[in-house]
Amino acid sequence: MEPLYKKYSSAEFDENGQITGFRLHYPDNFNFGYDVVDAIAAEEPEKRAVVWCDDNGNHGVLTFGDISRLSSQTANYLVKQGVRKGDRVMLMLKRHYEYWYIITALHKIGAVAIPASHMLTTGDIIYRANAADIRTVVCADDEELCNKVLDASKQAPALTNLFTVRRKHGGFRRLDKRIEGEPEQFPRAATRTAEAIILYFTSGTTGYPKAVVHNHLYPLAHIVTGVYWHCVQDNGLHLTVADTGWAKSSWGKIYGQWLGGSAIMAYDYERFDAAKMMDVIEQYQLTTFCAPPTLYRLMAKTGIRREAFASVKHAATAGEALQEEIIRLFHDCTGLEIMEGFGQSETTLIIGNFAGGKPKRGSMGKASPLYHVRLVDADGNDVPVGETGEIVIDARERIPEGLCLGYENNNEATARCWKDGIFHTGDTAYRDEEGYYYYVSRVDDVIKSSGYRIGPFEVESVLIQHPAVVECAVTGVPDEERGNLIKATVVLTAGTQPTAELAEELKEFVKNRTAAYKRPRIIEFAEELPKTISGKIKYNVLREKDAQK
């Protein structure tokens, strides 16, 4: 059986094999649960879908036959419990393998899946439940998580349909046990491509999370992500390091990968350990790999083992910019280039270093052929090559599959991102003459100091090269003379002591490696940086903290 991406898409390539054109082909009733999962199961029921393990020695394999059967049983049971087409169902399943058949069940029903992190607070859950009218929640086997959901239900009265997996908890029904004995086929629901399939609350660095809804074409739009950026292989094994509550899970743990014929590696760990991660990569012989920049940095500090990546053919990253020094080190240790990409919860992959292209270190890559990408100034005019502008998607002629239409019940936020048929990402970059994009910062994160415009990443890229620095964040502190002073908040490696001498050393380190005006005037040491649930640095929190001093 050929991978199904060939059935639902066509692509054009240049002489080097890099994708230059892409189109999707689909019926109006396309449904990932039936047309991908069940279709593969019908032809190759023993084909691997999910390979899983945890740090306690547990492991196993779910085939497409398993996912098809379990998802149908789950759909049958949930319908009996009142879950209907269009209902919102929150999934808080960490990295548990149950996630894959439960979300497939929701797709079959036509319900809207809301993946969410187990790290949410009770207040976070209340906000989401009320904002999205959530009645049903499925939780991982976590006492603290279940208690937070129960506490939330007291202030969000609609939260009445509560389930766990793996073990029972008071106030919850154990879903994976209740589905036993349910029919192994689920009658096809009458869904349409324009209808909602999945909702993500964006982990923005400012304000309350916004509800982004995608329709049934969202999985197909991720063909570009999985096949042409992750470069998954038919019958291969792909690992994207992400909690299932992140939008990155949709990018790298299900849609484009299964459409490309690859199985998913689900490493169910509680706390990231770089050495253990590399052990898993080596033991299970991964073929493709993707992780956020923070985890590449942690692996680099631990020591990247060449033999761990011996089976890996392709490595990628997204989520925030990755320093060129880490990319070089990873290549020296493994022979692999880390292929960067860029996108948002509101989109699929917008920009990427695609297969067949010549990657440029430090570059996010070239524009995806799915989107008409532009760089514009504050007045909406295209900026010249080499100048910084906001990344926007021009959708005046057609709205591309994979792009959300706005934020649910938030007209103000929708109006900020959608203007006259142009979708504004709020991220800035510049482009070189060959069409490669280089990330600069969020629009609001650019620092103006002594007449210069400085992107935090420019300074962070230098600081991270210092052996004492694990990660850092650069912000501007208001100053009467310079407008803003450059400040670096630094997390040090284990065992390194924060001292005044080290602070001066770091200032000089930057000064000797980049333009003098980018040198931090202030160094502050911290045990950790404030981050969103998806791991992005909250620069606004750092700025607000300084403003209160």
GIHU-V377568 format. One record per backbone hydrogen bond with DSSP energy under -0.5 kcal/mol. NH is the residue of the N-H (numbers start at 1). CO is the residue of the C=O. Records with the same first field share a line. If there is no record, write none. Layout:
# GIHU-V377568
NH->CO  CO
This chain:
# GIHU-V377568
5->259
6->3
7->4
8->4
9->5
10->23
12->21
14->18
17->14
19->355
20->12
21->12
23->10
25->8
30->27
35->31
36->32
37->32
38->33
39->34
40->36
41->37
42->38
43->39
44->40
47->44
49->62
50->62
51->264
52->60
53->266
54->58
55->268
57->54
60->52
62->50
63->61
64->47
65->45
67->63
68->64
69->65
70->66
71->67
72->68
73->69
74->70
75->71
76->72
77->73
78->74
79->75
80->76
81->77
82->79
83->78
86->110
87->84
89->87  112
90->136
91->114
92->90  138
96->93
99->96
100->97
101->97
102->98
103->99
104->100
105->101
106->102
107->103
108->104
109->105
110->106
111->106
112->87
113->111  197
114->89
116->91
120->117
125->121
126->122
127->123
128->124
129->125
130->126
131->127
132->128
133->129
134->129
135->88
136->88
137->161
138->90
139->163
140->92
142->140
146->142
147->143
148->144
149->145
150->146
151->147
152->148
153->149
154->150  151
155->152
156->152
159->156
160->135  158
161->135
162->160
163->137
164->173
165->139
167->165
172->169
173->162
175->164  173
176->164
177->174
178->174
179->175
180->177
182->179
189->108
191->189
193->28
195->192
197->214
198->214
199->113
200->212
202->200  210
204->202
212->200  210
213->211  406
214->198
216->193  195
217->193
218->215
221->217
222->218  219
223->220
224->221
226->222
227->223
228->223  224
229->224  225
230->225
232->226
235->261
236->233
238->263
239->288
241->239  290
242->240
244->94
246->243
249->246
250->246  247
251->247
252->248
253->249
255->250
256->250
258->254
259->255
260->256
261->258
262->257
263->236
264->49
265->238
266->51  264
267->265
268->53  266
269->267
277->273
278->274
279->275
280->276
281->277
282->278
283->279
284->280
285->282
286->281
287->237
288->237
289->314
290->239
291->316
295->292
296->292
297->293
298->294
299->295
300->296
301->297
302->298
303->299
306->304
308->305
309->305  306
310->307
312->309
313->287
314->287
315->337
316->289
317->339
326->323
327->323
328->324
329->325
330->326
331->327
332->328
333->329
334->330
335->331
339->315  337
340->338
341->317
342->351
344->348
347->344
350->342
351->342
352->366
353->340
354->352
355->228
357->354
359->357
361->359
363->360
364->437
365->437
366->352
368->350
371->368
373->371
374->392
376->390
377->381
380->377
383->375
386->431
387->384
389->429
390->376
391->427
392->374  390
393->423
394->372  392
395->393  421
400->398
403->400
404->346  402
408->211
410->407
414->410
415->411
416->412
417->413
418->414
419->417  422
422->419
423->393
424->417  422
425->391  423
428->441
429->389
430->438
432->436
435->432
437->365
438->430
440->428
441->428
443->426
445->442
446->442  443
447->454
449->447  452
450->482
452->449
454->447  452
457->440
458->455
459->455  456
460->456
461->457
462->459
463->459
464->460
465->462
466->463
469->466
470->468  491
471->491
473->489
475->487
477->485
478->476
479->483
483->479
484->482
485->477
487->475  485
488->522
489->473
490->488  524
491->471
492->490
493->468
496->493
499->497
503->499
504->500
505->501
506->502
507->503
508->504
509->505
510->506
511->507
512->508
513->510
514->510
518->515
519->516
521->486
522->486
524->488
526->490
532->536
535->532
538->530
539->537
542->538
543->539
544->540
545->541
546->542
547->543
548->544
549->546
